[in-house]
Amino acid sequence: MSHNLLVWKWSTELDTPSKRRKYKMSDVASSFAESSTHPAIGISDLSAFLDKITDKFGNNELDRPFVIEQYENCLVFNYGSEVRFDIVPVIGQIASGCGFNATEF
């Protein structure tokens, strides 16, 4: 079985927790899965995050335990069940350290 992890940042209009309250992260990810967008996803530069992913998992995309799909303001990691519990916490921690959210869908 395959799983997906959406790495994204809140939009600038949702700059406080009280403004974000009406959005569930799971709903953002579900909407993204259906339409490749959601108003809560903000503009972001993912290059520093991708550099850290390369540092951790290497530069050879064929040796990584996931595939990355790049979108304008977010990334989707696709991976198998056999590595899910090993890599999701690592990717999530890197994302959080770079100011991003990581939401599985």
N, C-alpha and C positions, 0 to 999 in steps of 0.2 A: 504494500500500500504506500502511496505517496502522500506527502504533506507539504503545506506551503506556510511560509512565514513572511509577513509583510513588514518591512522596515520603513518607517515614515516619521514625519515631524508634524506637530500641530500647526495649523495655519496661524498667521500673525493676528488674525481677528479673535482667535481663541487663546489669548496669551495668559489667562488666569484659570485656575481650577474651577472657579465658579462659572465661567463662560463655557467650560468644557463639560460641565455636569450633564447636559442634555444628550451628550454623545457617549455611547458605549464603544469601547475599542473594538469589540467583536462585531458591532454593527458597521463600523468604518471598514473593517476588513471584508465583511460579507458584501457590502456595497461595492467595494473595489473589485472583488471577484466577479461581480455581475457586470459592472460597467467600466472598469479600469479608472475609476475616479471616485472621489467623495469630497464634499466641501470642507471637511475638517483637515484634509491633507494639505499641508502648506508647501511652499517653495523651499527647496533645500539643496545644499551642495553636499553630495554624498561621497566626495573624493577622499576625505580624511578617514571616514568609516571604511571605505573599500581598501584603503592602504592598510588599515589594521587587520582587516579580514585576510589580506594577502600575507601579512606578517605571521598570522596565526596558522593559516591553512595552506600557504604556499602559493606560488605564481602559476603553476600548471593546473589549468582548469579541469583537465581530465583526471587528475589525481585527487581532486577535492570530493568530499562526500555529499556535495550538493551542486545544483545548477543555479546560477543567478540570472534572473530576468530583470533588466534595467528599464525603468519607466522614467518619465520626465522628472518626477519629484519623489520617487520611492523605488524600492527594490523588492523583488519577491525571490525568496530562497525556496527551491524545491528539493526535497530529500526523501529518502525512504524510511520506513518504520524502523529498520535495523539500526539506524544512527540517530534517530530522533532525540532520544533522551541524552545522548552524548553531545550533540552539537547545538541544540536549541538554547540551553542555558549559556553556552559560550557566546553564541551570536547575540543573544539578548543582552548579556553583560557588556559586550563591545558596543552595541547600539545605544544602550543607556548611557554609557560613558561618553558617547559622542552627542548626546542630547536627542536621540531618536527613540521612538517606540518600536516594539517588536510584537506583532500580534499574529498568532497562528490561526489559520483558517483552512 
